[in-house]
Amino acid sequence: MKISRRMLLRGAAGAAIALPFLEAMRPSRARADEQTAPKRLLFVYIPNGFRHEGVYLSTPVPSNGTPYTLPSVLAPLAPFQKKLTVVQNLDNGIAIASGADHHAGGTAALLTSQACQQSGSSVVNGTSVEQDYAQAAGAATPIASLPLGVDVYSNYSVAPTLSTNVSWQDGMPLAKEIDAQRLYARLFGLLALSPAELARQRVHQKSVLDGATSDANALRQKLGSADRDKLDQYLAGVAALEKKVQTTSSCVASLPVQPGILPNDGSPNDVATTGVPAHLDTMSDRVAHAFACDLTRADTFMLPDDGFTNWQFLGFSDQHHALTHDADDPAVDPFCHLTNAQKIDAICAWEAQRVAHLLAALDAIVDVDGSTLLDNTLVFVSSDVGDAGYHTHHTMPVLLAGGGGKTTKMGQLVVAGPGNQPPASQQPFANLFLSMLEFAGVHATSFGDPSLQAH
């Protein structure tokens, strides 16, 4: 029997509406062990690196595996020091292996461990590590992964696609959500419905579902083997779509309050004094609640780049990127009485405050196993370049936070063993990402460019 594509789509229209609640109409799938909490991976991007003097160097230099006194730049993270590790001797030189710009290549390759390049509309890159986890764990959650940020602007105009994205799937950038209200609606729109409203939706969609399923089964009997396979694949896809909007009762925290319109820093030339911190902290809170409701287990979060150029809430208005190109200038700004190096450190300390807020939001929610969300999350924090003043890709600034006991010892300085990455014989990011995937239950044997020989 010949079936037109138009007929199939018309028949499927009801299913597309009804099937999202298919699993919700039968007994919910119980977790195999209510006391076992899911693992989450969260990757935080900080632009323009740190000054190495502000992160790694101290007197005396601590040895590998010893407790580490946090420098002033990282002091805001002190409440979480027992769940925080500073990792040294890691390299991401693959970011510019094909001649990509330091910032653009370092941003795009931060989580892909692939040489990347952009020429006009043509972009070369790989798949970021959180997408590998999303492919393994995403079927268990309504949203496979959640790329987040604060702005889409960048005053850094070289290869803009590369310089504004850290989440990639098969060489294609995954757009990040930057609007707190829109993010709230996406995450909690159905969860926020009253029981009566939700019941009405389920009754309506069940009636449509019954008819759509009956029609699909009747049609299936008339199709050949190949067409039945195609129809089954289609219905499986619609069933997967259900997980994007289904309502569950698995939240371990009460729903957050819907945010108002934030004094958002949406214009690169107009940054409200409190707008940037409020926006970042609100987005961080949404990450915690998304994890608490098991809406997703794989997130990326980009802190603002030079689209936010006015640091008036820190006492100056210099561009972050411009400061890094003149970091060693000893001149003191007569208005704020800071050198460029001190301004860079002030920005990095402010970024550490934002990361601390994110960790606090995760640590404040008790998970299903009695520990906190942070204990069951591994948070990776790094940047597009290593030393802010030199724009290198070796000795990258890397912080790990959360429940990383199976990945690395927490509360210490960890110096990775010698690796094969020139010029400093350091370990590639890919090796760390394999360990992070292992923490999350994904047993991968390689990641990124094969030349890294990750293991």
Helices and strands as residue ranges (DSSP letters): H 5-18, G 19-21, G 23-25, E 40-46, H 52-55, G 72-83, E 84-88, E 90-91, G 93-96, H 102-108, E 117-119, E 122-124, H 129-137, G 138-140, E 146-148, H 160-163, E 168-169, E 172-173, H 180-188, H 195-220, H 225-245, H 275-292, E 298-302, G 312-314, H 320-324, H 340-363, G 374-376, E 377-383, E 398-402, E 413-415, E 427-428, H 429-439, G 450-452
